[in-house]
Amino acid sequence: LESSGMKNILKNLRPERFEDIIALVALYRPGPLGSGMVEDFINRKHGSVKTDYPHPDLQPVLEETYGVILYQEQVMKIAGTLAGFSMGQADMLRRAMGKKKPEVIAGMRKAFLDGAAKHKVDKETANQVFDLMEYFAGYGFNKSHSAAYALVAYQTAYLKANYPVEYMAALLTSVMDNMDRVPVYIEECRRMEIEILPPDVNESLVDFTVVGGKIRFGLAAVKNVGRSAIEDIIRSRTEAGRFLSLIDFCTRIPLNRRVLESLIRCGACDSLGHKRSQMLAVMDCCLEMGHKRLQEKMSGQITIFEFGTSSQEYESYQIEMPDIKEFSAPELLAMEKEMIGFYVSGHPLASYKKFLNKANLSSIDTLSPIDDGRSVRVGGIITAVRQMITRRGELMAQFTLEDFTGSIDCIVFPRRFEKLHDLIGVDQVIIMEGKLNCQEDSMKIFCETLRQAGEEKKNGSKLFLKLDKIRSGDFLIKMQNILANYPGKMPVYLYFTETKKYMLVQDRYWVEPCSQLLGRLKQELGEENVVCK
């Protein structure tokens, strides 16, 4: 019930009883969606289309689905009610219709007509009913399966509505190893205004946990950190209290370089009171000192950590942190993504969120094989680009687009890449339209158009280009090509300084303003000759 398509149908259906959810699970499949069954079912439920039955005796069988043959069990019941089929015969009919075996169906039709005649059902009606059964059996779904799915959906919906934080924490734990689903549910938490806290060596347990109405990341989500290391961290914290510094952490836990580096980079050591840049700089020194102390403890030697000492002695065992700058915000986010697989404390698209929400986009997690071949409109940040050369020697590209809910590979074929290559680069935020392709067990988008996101008008509604001298035809063609690469709705005017006259260019050269376009124009015409107002 989470996909956008299912949500739209739910809004139209407006379920009032559990049976409606069972029906919806059976309806939301490629066959019924493409046949018009879904619309017919919804219209019958709300009374805009009259509910009728092919025979009065079938009302008890079809009443719950408003006269629509939806379940395989209904096909079997109809055969028993109108033609006196045994359960075994009815099941044979169901299987034959589902697998579309013409020779078997022909024999079953004769048996059905004979049985219907014995039940005083006229031949014309019996044939019509059999035709309906044969048609709907191709789309029919087991009601028993639908009911099981619907029950789980209802139970989880109840938990989500009444225990939202606890439910989302459990849900995140259940998909912790699925890199595609965790970002979807993190974004759902943000939508529900549930704060997600990053992993923390002083707070986190193994899995996601609820802390004061917020969800704390589990340490098991951090790459390179095994369960034994996590158990050591939790045990030491429980027995001896919080970790006070990086050196304190290293002297209490047997760590290797890989584990410690992963914990620092993902932000799990931020509560130790140092910058990540500082901790990474002294990490090796801390590990060396920590291993030495642990060996002393194991050999029974007395250490300052086992018996009281003066504060002066304790200070002598501390490591002085270098006076260096912290990493930039994008670098810190990139570290989180590298070590956890997704962004937690923020997102590179955060400053674009309002713009993207208004742009009428599909989120990546809602794209489905059901939409294969359809035009889709998505937006996000490009996280990887790979250029390729075709057999004809032409350049094309494949890039990964990521939004708040997931990522998808996008293909730009040579003809379009020639026009769009300036916009395709790592960390570019774009809006793209293209065709969804769901072949070979993977989803891709074949790019048709794209533009830079978030720079709606550049503080103006018209673009003016000042030409202070007569330009050659080649130059004007070059300008046309630049404008054509950034199609949009902003009118473009040429201002001729010699005649002091304006000329509105043809609307096929109107643009969507962005940094790349304005930069190229200023490079050709000069900074002062390109103005948005």
C-alpha positions in Angstrom: 0.0 0.0 0.0 3.1 2.3 0.0 3.5 3.0 -3.8 2.2 6.2 -5.3 -0.1 4.3 -7.6 -1.7 2.3 -4.8 -2.1 5.5 -2.7 -4.0 7.2 -5.6 -6.3 4.3 -5.9 -6.9 4.3 -2.1 -7.9 7.9 -2.3 -10.4 7.2 -5.1 -11.7 4.0 -3.5 -12.1 5.4 0.0 -12.2 2.0 1.8 -14.9 1.6 4.5 -14.4 -2.0 5.4 -11.7 -4.6 5.6 -13.0 -6.4 2.4 -12.2 -3.2 0.4 -8.5 -3.6 1.3 -8.6 -7.3 0.3 -10.1 -6.3 -3.1 -7.5 -3.5 -3.6 -4.6 -5.9 -3.1 -6.1 -8.1 -5.8 -6.8 -5.2 -8.1 -3.4 -3.6 -8.0 -1.6 -5.7 -10.6 -0.7 -5.1 -14.2 -3.7 -7.1 -15.7 -6.5 -5.4 -13.8 -4.9 -2.0 -14.0 -4.7 -2.3 -17.8 -8.2 -3.7 -18.3 -10.3 -1.0 -16.7 -11.4 -3.3 -13.9 -10.1 -0.9 -11.2 -12.1 2.1 -12.5 -15.2 -0.1 -12.9 -14.8 -1.5 -9.4 -14.5 2.0 -7.9 -17.4 3.4 -9.9 -19.6 0.5 -8.8 -18.6 0.9 -5.1 -19.6 4.6 -5.2 -22.8 4.0 -7.2 -21.9 6.0 -10.3 -22.2 2.7 -12.2 -25.1 0.3 -11.4 -24.1 -3.0 -9.8 -25.7 -5.9 -11.6 -25.3 -9.6 -11.6 -25.3 -12.0 -14.6 -27.7 -14.2 -12.7 -29.7 -13.7 -9.5 -28.2 -16.7 -7.9 -24.8 -15.1 -8.2 -25.6 -12.1 -6.0 -24.3 -13.8 -2.8 -21.1 -14.8 -4.6 -20.3 -11.4 -6.2 -22.0 -8.9 -3.8 -18.8 -8.1 -1.8 -17.0 -7.1 -5.1 -19.9 -5.1 -6.5 -20.7 -7.7 -9.3 -17.1 -7.9 -10.5 -15.4 -11.3 -10.7 -12.2 -10.5 -8.9 -11.0 -13.6 -7.1 -10.2 -17.2 -8.3 -12.4 -18.5 -5.5 -15.4 -16.7 -7.0 -14.8 -18.5 -10.3 -15.0 -21.8 -8.4 -18.1 -20.7 -6.5 -19.9 -19.7 -9.7 -19.2 -23.0 -11.3 -20.6 -24.8 -8.2 -23.6 -22.5 -7.8 -24.8 -22.4 -11.5 -23.5 -25.8 -12.8 -23.2 -28.0 -9.8 -19.5 -28.5 -10.2 -17.7 -30.3 -7.3 -14.8 -28.5 -5.6 -12.4 -30.7 -7.6 -14.0 -29.8 -11.0 -14.2 -26.1 -10.1 -10.5 -26.1 -9.2 -9.7 -27.8 -12.6 -11.7 -25.1 -14.3 -9.9 -22.3 -12.4 -6.5 -23.7 -13.3 -7.4 -24.2 -17.0 -8.7 -20.7 -17.3 -5.7 -19.2 -15.4 -3.2 -21.0 -17.7 -5.4 -20.4 -20.8 -5.5 -24.0 -22.0 -8.1 -23.8 -24.9 -8.7 -27.6 -25.3 -9.3 -28.1 -21.6 -11.5 -24.9 -21.4 -13.6 -26.2 -24.4 -14.3 -29.4 -22.6 -15.1 -27.6 -19.3 -17.5 -25.3 -21.1 -19.6 -28.2 -22.3 -19.7 -29.6 -18.8 -20.6 -26.2 -17.4 -23.5 -25.8 -19.9 -24.8 -29.3 -19.2 -24.7 -28.6 -15.4 -26.3 -25.2 -15.8 -29.2 -26.7 -17.8 -29.8 -29.2 -15.0 -30.1 -26.1 -12.7 -32.6 -24.5 -15.0 -30.2 -21.8 -16.3 -30.8 -21.0 -20.0 -28.0 -21.7 -22.5 -27.5 -18.1 -23.5 -27.1 -16.9 -19.8 -24.8 -19.9 -19.1 -22.6 -19.0 -22.1 -22.4 -15.4 -21.1 -21.4 -16.3 -17.5 -18.8 -18.7 -18.8 -17.4 -16.0 -21.1 -17.2 -13.6 -18.1 -15.5 -16.3 -16.0 -12.9 -17.0 -18.7 -12.2 -13.2 -19.2 -11.8 -12.4 -15.5 -10.0 -15.6 -14.6 -7.0 -14.3 -16.5 -6.8 -11.4 -14.0 -8.2 -13.3 -10.9 -6.1 -13.5 -7.8 -6.4 -15.8 -4.8 -8.6 -14.2 -2.2 -6.7 -16.1 0.5 -3.5 -14.4 -0.5 -5.1 -11.0 -0.8 -6.6 -11.4 2.7 -3.3 -12.3 4.2 -1.6 -9.3 2.6 -4.5 -7.0 3.6 -4.4 -8.2 7.2 -0.7 -7.4 7.5 -1.3 -4.0 5.8 -4.1 -3.2 8.3 -2.1 -4.3 11.3 1.0 -2.3 10.3 -1.2 0.7 9.4 -2.6 0.6 12.9 0.9 0.4 14.5 2.1 3.3 12.3 -0.9 5.5 13.2 -0.8 4.8 17.0 2.9 4.0 17.7 4.6 5.9 14.9 8.1 6.3 16.4 8.3 2.7 17.7 6.9 1.3 14.4 9.3 3.2 12.2 12.3 2.2 14.4 11.3 -1.5 14.0 10.7 -1.0 10.3 14.1 0.5 9.8 15.7 -2.3 11.7 13.9 -4.9 9.5 15.4 -3.4 6.4 18.8 -2.3 7.8 20.7 -4.5 5.2 18.6 -3.2 2.2 20.3 0.0 0.9 17.3 0.7 -1.3 14.7 0.8 1.4 16.4 2.5 4.3 16.5 6.0 2.6 12.8 5.6 1.7 11.9 5.1 5.3 14.2 7.8 6.6 12.5 10.2 4.3 9.1 9.0 5.6 10.3 9.7 9.1 11.2 13.2 8.1 7.7 13.6 6.5 6.2 12.4 9.8 8.4 14.9 11.7 10.3 12.1 13.5 13.9 13.1 14.0 16.6 10.6 13.0 19.7 10.7 15.2 23.0 9.5 13.8 24.9 6.6 15.3 26.7 7.4 18.5 29.1 5.3 20.5 27.6 6.8 23.7 24.0 6.2 22.8 23.4 3.6 20.1 22.6 0.0 20.6 22.9 -2.7 17.9 19.6 -1.8 16.0 17.5 1.3 15.6 16.1 2.4 19.0 13.6 5.0 20.3 15.2 7.7 22.4 12.9 10.5 23.8 10.5 10.4 20.9 13.4 10.2 18.3 15.0 7.3 16.5 18.7 6.6 17.1 20.7 4.8 14.4 22.0 1.4 15.4 25.8 0.7 15.3 25.1 -2.3 13.1 24.3 0.1 10.2 28.0 1.3 10.1 30.2 -0.4 7.5 33.2 -2.4 8.8 31.8 -2.5 12.4 31.2 -6.1 13.4 28.8 -7.4 16.1 31.6 -8.3 18.5 32.9 -4.7 18.4 29.4 -3.4 19.0 28.9 -5.7 21.9 32.2 -4.6 23.4 31.2 -0.9 23.1 27.8 -1.5 24.7 29.2 -3.7 27.5 32.0 -1.2 28.4 29.5 1.7 28.4 27.1 -0.2 30.6 29.8 -1.2 33.1 32.0 1.9 33.2 29.9 4.7 31.9 30.1 7.0 28.9 33.3 7.4 26.8 34.8 10.8 27.6 37.3 11.2 24.8 38.8 9.4 21.9 41.8 8.1 24.0 39.3 6.9 26.6 37.4 5.0 23.9 40.6 3.4 22.5 41.8 2.3 25.9 38.5 0.6 26.9 37.7 -1.1 23.6 39.9 -3.4 21.5 39.6 -1.7 18.1 41.4 -2.0 14.8 42.1 1.0 12.5 39.3 0.1 10.1 36.6 0.0 12.7 37.7 3.2 14.4 38.0 5.1 11.2 34.5 4.0 10.1 33.0 5.1 13.5 34.7 8.5 13.2 33.8 9.2 9.6 30.1 8.4 10.1 29.8 10.7 13.1 29.5 8.0 15.8 32.4 9.6 17.8 31.1 13.2 17.6 29.9 13.0 21.2 33.6 12.5 22.3 34.0 16.3 22.0 36.4 16.6 19.1 36.1 17.5 15.4 36.1 14.6 13.0 39.2 16.1 11.2 41.0 16.1 14.5 40.1 12.6 15.5 41.2 11.2 12.1 44.5 13.1 12.5 45.3 11.5 15.8 43.6 8.2 15.3 46.7 6.1 14.8 48.4 7.5 17.9 45.2 6.8 20.0 45.1 3.3 18.7 48.7 2.7 19.6 48.3 4.0 23.1 45.0 2.2 23.5 46.5 -1.2 22.5 49.4 -0.6 24.9 47.0 0.1 27.8 44.9 -2.9 27.0 48.0 -5.1 27.0 49.0 -3.7 30.4 45.6 -4.4 31.8 45.6 -8.0 30.5 49.1 -8.6 31.9 48.0 -7.4 35.3 50.1 -4.2 35.4 48.7 -1.2 37.4 47.5 1.6 35.2 46.1 5.0 35.9 42.7 3.8 34.7 42.5 1.1 37.4 43.5 3.2 40.4 43.0 6.8 41.3 45.6 9.3 40.2 46.1 13.0 40.3 44.5 15.1 37.5 48.1 16.1 36.6 49.1 12.5 36.0 45.8 11.9 34.0 46.5 14.9 31.8 49.9 13.4 30.9 48.2 10.5 29.2 45.9 12.7 27.0 46.6 13.4 23.4 46.7 17.0 22.3 44.3 17.6 19.4 45.8 19.5 16.4 44.3 22.9 15.6 42.8 22.1 12.2 39.6 23.0 10.5 36.6 20.7 10.5 35.6 19.2 7.1 33.0 21.2 5.2 29.3 20.2 5.5 29.2 18.5 2.1 32.3 16.5 3.0 30.8 15.4 6.4 27.6 14.3 4.6 29.7 12.4 2.0 31.4 10.6 4.8 28.1 9.6 6.3 26.9 8.3 2.9 30.2 6.3 2.5 30.1 4.7 5.9 26.3 4.2 6.4 25.1 4.0 2.8 22.8 7.1 3.1 22.5 10.6 4.5 21.4 11.0 8.1 22.2 14.4 9.6 21.3 16.2 6.4 21.0 15.8 2.7 22.7 17.6 -0.3 19.3 18.3 -1.6 18.0 19.9 1.6 18.2 23.5 0.2 16.3 22.4 -2.9 13.5 20.6 -1.2 10.9 23.3 -1.5 11.7 23.8 -5.2 11.6 20.1 -5.9 8.3 19.6 -4.0 6.6 22.3 -6.2 8.0 20.8 -9.4 5.4 18.0 -9.7 8.0 15.2 -9.7 7.7 11.5 -9.1 9.9 10.3 -6.2 12.3 7.5 -7.3 10.9 5.0 -4.8 7.4 5.2 -6.4 8.7 4.1 -9.9 7.4 0.6 -10.7 7.6 -2.0 -13.5 3.9 -1.2 -14.0 5.1 2.2 -15.4 7.4 0.6 -18.0 7.5 2.7 -21.1 5.8 5.7 -19.6 7.1 9.2 -19.4 8.3 10.2 -16.0 9.6 13.4 -14.4 12.1 13.2 -11.6 14.6 15.4 -9.8 17.6 15.0 -7.7 21.4 15.1 -7.5 23.8 13.4 -9.8 26.1 11.2 -7.8 28.1 9.4 -10.5 28.7 9.8 -14.2 30.2 7.4 -16.8 30.8 8.5 -20.4 30.9 5.8 -23.1 31.7 5.7 -26.8 29.2 3.9 -29.1 30.2 1.6 -32.0 29.7 4.6 -34.2 32.2 6.6 -32.2 29.6 8.8 -30.6 29.7 9.9 -27.0 26.8 9.0 -24.6 26.6 8.8 -20.9 25.1 6.9 -17.9 24.6 8.7 -14.6 23.1 7.9 -11.2 20.4 10.3 -10.0 19.5 10.3 -6.3 16.6 12.0 -4.6 15.4 11.8 -0.9 14.0 8.3 -1.4 16.5 6.4 -3.5 18.6 6.3 -6.7 18.2 5.2 -10.3 20.5 4.9 -13.4 19.8 7.2 -16.3 20.9 6.8 -19.9 21.6 9.7 -22.2 22.0 8.7 -25.8 24.4 10.5 -28.2 22.0 12.9 -29.9 20.7 14.2 -26.5 24.1 14.0 -24.8 25.5 16.4 -27.4 23.1 19.1 -26.3 23.0 18.3 -22.6 26.6 17.3 -21.7 27.2 20.7 -19.9 24.5 19.8 -17.3 25.6 16.3 -16.6 28.2 16.3 -13.8 28.6 14.9 -10.3 26.8 17.1 -7.7 24.6 18.8 -10.3 21.0 19.1 -9.1 18.7 18.6 -12.0 15.1 18.0 -13.1 14.8 15.4 -15.8 12.1 13.9 -18.0 12.4 10.6 -19.8 11.0 7.1 -20.5 11.1 4.5 -17.8 12.7 1.2 -19.0 12.2 -1.9 -16.8 13.9 -4.5 -18.9 16.6 -7.0 -17.7 15.4 -7.0 -14.1 16.4 -3.4 -13.5 14.9 0.1 -13.9 16.5 2.9 -15.9 15.3 6.2 -17.3 16.2 7.1 -20.9 16.7 10.8 -20.6 14.9 13.1 -23.0 15.2 16.5 -21.4 16.9 17.9 -18.3 17.7 21.2 -16.7 19.3 22.5 -13.6 17.0 22.8 -10.6 16.5 25.5 -8.1 17.4 28.6 -10.0 13.9 29.6 -11.0 14.2 33.1 -12.4 17.7 34.4 -11.3 15.9 37.5 -9.9 14.2 38.3 -13.1 11.5 37.3 -15.6 13.2 38.3 -18.8 16.7 37.8 -20.2 18.4 40.7 -22.0 21.5 40.3 -24.1 23.3 43.6 -25.1 25.0 43.6 -28.5 27.3 46.6 -28.7 28.5 46.0 -32.2 27.5 44.3 -35.4 28.0 40.5 -35.1 28.7 38.0 -37.8 26.2 35.4 -38.9 28.4 32.6 -37.4 28.4 34.3 -34.0 24.6 34.7 -34.0 24.2 31.0 -34.9 26.5 30.1 -32.0 24.3 32.2 -29.7 21.2 30.4 -31.0 22.8 27.0 -30.2 23.7 28.1 -26.7 20.1 29.3 -26.0 18.6 26.1 -27.6 20.5 24.0 -25.1 18.6 25.5 -22.2 14.9 25.5 -23.4 12.4 27.1 -21.1 9.8 29.8 -20.7 11.9 32.9 -20.0 11.7 35.4 -23.0 15.0 36.5 -24.4 15.6 40.0 -25.8 18.4 41.4 -27.9 19.4 45.0 -27.3 21.3 46.8 -30.0 23.3 49.6 -28.6 23.8 51.4 -31.9 20.1 51.7 -32.7 18.9 51.5 -29.1 16.2 49.0 -30.1 15.1 45.7 -28.6 14.2 42.6 -30.5 12.3 39.6 -28.9 13.8 36.3 -30.1 11.6 33.5 -31.3 10.0 31.5 -28.5 11.9 28.3 -29.5 15.0 30.1 -28.2 13.4 31.1 -24.8 15.3 29.7 -21.9 15.3 28.2 -18.4 18.0 30.3 -16.6 20.7 28.6 -14.8 24.4 29.2 -13.8 25.7 27.3 -16.8 23.7 29.3 -19.3 24.4 32.7 -17.8 28.1 31.7 -17.5 28.4 30.8 -21.1 26.6 33.9 -22.3 28.8 36.2 -20.1 31.9 34.5 -21.5 30.7 35.3 -25.0 29.3 38.8 -24.5 30.9 40.1 -21.3 29.6 40.2 -17.7 27.8 43.6 -18.1 26.0 42.5 -21.3 23.9 39.7 -19.8 21.1 40.9 -17.5 18.0 39.2 -16.0 15.3 41.7 -14.9 
